[in-house]
Amino acid sequence: MTFTPHGKHLIAGKWVASETTFISDPAEGTAHPFSVGTPELVAQAATAAEEAFWTYGYTSREERAIFLETIADEIEARGDDVTAIGTSESGLPKGRLEGERGRTCGQLRLFAQHIRDGKYLDRRTDGALTDRTPPRPEIRMMERPIGPVAVFGASNFPLAFSTAGGDTAAALAAGCPVVVKGHSAHPGTGEIIAEAIHAAIGRCKLHPGVFSLIQGGNRKVGEALVTHPFIKAVGFTGSLGGGRALFDLCAARPEPIPFFGELGSVNPMFLLPAALKARAHELGAGWAASLAMGAGQFCTNPGIAVVPEGAEGDAFVEATATALRNTGPQVMLTQGIAKAYRDGKARFDSRNSVRPVMTTESEGRTASPNLYEVAAEAFLEDHTLSEEVFGPLGLVVRIGSGEDMPGFARGFEGQLTTTIHMDDGDTDLARKLLPVLERKAGRLLVNGFPTGVEVVDSMVHGGPYPASTNFGATSVGTLAIRRFLRPVSYQNLPKALVEGDLAL
Amino acid sequence: MTFTPHGKHLIAGKWVASETTFISDPAEGTAHPFSVGTPELVAQAATAAEEAFWTYGYTSREERAIFLETIADEIEARGDDVTAIGTSESGLPKGRLEGERGRTCGQLRLFAQHIRDGKYLDRRTDGALTDRTPPRPEIRMMERPIGPVAVFGASNFPLAFSTAGGDTAAALAAGCPVVVKGHSAHPGTGEIIAEAIHAAIGRCKLHPGVFSLIQGGNRKVGEALVTHPFIKAVGFTGSLGGGRALFDLCAARPEPIPFFGELGSVNPMFLLPAALKARAHELGAGWAASLAMGAGQFCTNPGIAVVPEGAEGDAFVEATATALRNTGPQVMLTQGIAKAYRDGKARFDSRNSVRPVMTTESEGRTASPNLYEVAAEAFLEDHTLSEEVFGPLGLVVRIGSGEDMPGFARGFEGQLTTTIHMDDGDTDLARKLLPVLERKAGRLLVNGFPTGVEVVDSMVHGGPYPASTNFGATSVGTLAIRRFLRPVSYQNLPKALVEGDLAL
């Protein structure tokens, strides 16, 4: 590894050290000291972001597109170093980090194209009606960037949902400066990505306040960031507890701001009778693969399968267990996440209503898969069983018959995804289930597994609470830009002032 | 007047009386008893709305368009009675109520056309890529209605911002059942409009839970409504204090929901030097007319004029005062609003920094105009001077020169509107001012007065806090429907399930 992190914050174009440091806890390789963030640094970064907005918020779409593409180029120029520090810190395999780098740069370039196209501005004009009583003046409308945005990256995607991830790309594309609170699970990865953004800012000659990275290590950093008056919105991916605490701070501000939190989900799958009859083994193997992929550390990890009682359901459960037995232990993102996984498993072990199908003991920073089974009635009576266990833990909910599924599904909380496995013979039942499931989730899948989120115009990665704090938004795909825009009407503007994006 | 209110709530198709009543306080004519709402009635209405959603949320756009048009027809069929009870309760003149009825029915018909058109669904399809590794399934996206919506009407628009006003029209158009908390300033007007909606539900054979009206008279009604688990969003127009309290309740729910509150604004106007030089008298007369219109009871009432020091500014102030002197007392919407206006005036009288230009004493339920003047520095030092006084009270802020305006404007809080009065010679200054003003308001006007809000595609009636609680939304115009929609992705849906709006 040629990259050695210096451990500093990037505050408006300057690398700044703090007096106190924390030591990183990589899954492999060398630990490094990193500066701990402070509320004073947050204030400096937010103030610089506000200053930057007066120019960056008025750059042309072409200028911002080039900036996003330059960030992607600069990340790629550091490709091997990014992979090396990323694998070291996260324990994720090299191929995964390389793929994630591709996705991260792809996202930046997608947003560049998206703003070049300009449809996101949603421009509308109602012409003047001079003969009306009273006369109507011309009115134009377009979407404008909202101001500085705070971003909290996720532990489980150190690139695609972090420093230059989807939230940052969407905000910068909209015209909003960004202040990132670095994730303490991958501070070195954050630093090298911040270096790439810093270099892109220099090459594009933008105001340095357009981007700052404040390393964490202290809860006060996040609190100071979301409550700073210059911050106008927050993008967050993380836990329900941490996310809700920051959401509450945003709502309680003198000037409340939107908090776009993506807080996780158990992503239930419904196995309909004809599909189960046709391919119980295949479905079990497929579920096991999706469940255990990346040590189960995906927001869209399918933690629950709703399966009719009977021999075919039993075969599905057995096929899942068999496939999971062949999955060895995998390194988790942090010690804390590994411990939380063990605690989640212990919760299941402590319940009399829950039958262990295939259980393992996970040690240290690793996780091995676990599979449990519960009756639908018992599931509905115990809310804790529907709470996310981050990691490769699956719960089979056995239900009387397929016809019971629509009623049962009403009991679920909000999800990122819901899935139907069906064959032609299940169509009538699926038609009854679909209206319930679409109220529960931002994305509804048929005959697939929810891990794997396409970065496209039609993607919704969000959903009703607690999957997200804002059911009207997505954090993946081009629609994500809408979170950082606000509509403005311009009435009776003289021709001389109809400039820039208004001039279409 | 042929219409005599019976004073009952409309709960899911049934007129229901409560044990306790309050007596209405009309500006003129007969007072009537009205049932006081209760949390139990709220629960009944919300439960019926949730039940109704399973059919109403899946009606065709054409069915909903006809429903909206039928509501408009039913309101018009009661036109004279609506005007009679509306003028009696609100004290607003007959012509105003007739115009507002036209606007209300026009809004309903505009939303009918808007959903027929279907662009609001924002449908997107990313086709399958079967040759890719891994293959990409087809993904479709469209906007879906969110579920039952609570609406709190405004005192100052008993028709257009109340029972069947813009919030109700937008929610019903989206496919969301509505529960209205009736405004105690015009309960009889609410009742006759609820009758019209009730008749339209019957004619269109819809689930009766699609609409309920619960009369107020008790603070617990609103609290129970916004905290009911079946309610998924709130549309509100009213005071900052009341709105913030309800916003806080929505944010603190176990499942937080969006609260779309429009809380008022002082709508500052900036008079640029060349315009002031060319037409000080005309601008003063125009401001006085806008300021005193409808006793100043508009959310977009221009309460503040920022005017350069010097003789031309003095002439503007004198012209305004002269025009206001010719405005007699006007009846206000409620006793409480009239008292709040007197209290607001007393606040100005108590300030040494503020010079009274033209003051009056208002009595009983009436308001007469008042005009004050303050130096820019003193204005910035006293936050209370920038708080809305609901009624015909104007404040002139005298500023050194036009060049000081952009810096000064940064000190304003969020507004519904900001206005520039300018001539050709002011273009350079306007170009500097415009970026500041567009960050402060949802609508920016040139050479006009903000009273008079067009109901069009390009309208934004909203703005940064405290003008509204959600700077990304509008409560007027077709964009208002977006508040009650959420995007949903459908991945790999079989052809048999690609139905309804998805089938485009």
Interface residues (C-beta under 8 A of the other chain):
Chain A: W54 G57 Y58 R124 T125 D126 P134 R136 P137 I139 R140 M141 R144 I146 G147 K232 F247 D248 A251 A252 E255 P256 P258 E413 G414 M422 D424 T427 A430 R431 L434 P435 E438 R439 A441 G442 R443 L444 L445 V446 N447 G448 G452 E454 V456 D457 S458 M459 V460 G462 P464 Y465 P466 T469 N470 F471 G472 T474 L479 R482 L485 R486 P487 V488 S489 Y490 Q491 N492 L493 P494 A496 L497
Chain B: W54 G57 Y58 R124 T125 D126 P134 R136 P137 I139 R140 M141 R144 I146 G147 K232 F247 D248 A251 A252 E255 P256 P258 E413 G414 M422 D424 T427 A430 R431 L434 P435 E438 R439 A441 G442 R443 L444 L445 V446 N447 G448 G452 E454 V456 D457 S458 M459 V460 G462 P464 Y465 P466 T469 N470 F471 G472 T474 L479 R482 L485 R486 P487 V488 S489 Y490 Q491 N492 L493 P494 A496 L497
